[in-house]
């Protein structure tokens, strides 16, 4: 392939400096990129939901600890 490039015996257009893909392969590659973008967006939403649930659980533990502490001080008084 390198010999063909040097001698100019290839029919591809190398003017842009990279390998050009046929239209079918380019469409397939773009579809895969769209799938990855969709998966990243979906995983971001799942992470946001998980963080919200975790912060809610931590808030519940904090409130129950505060309630327990306040009820113990009432008993000791």
Buried (B, 14 or more C-beta within 10 A) or exposed (E): EEEEEEEEEEEEEEEEEEEEEEEEEEEEEEEEEEEEEEEEEEEEEEEEEEEEEEEEEEEEEEEEEEEEEEEEEEEEE
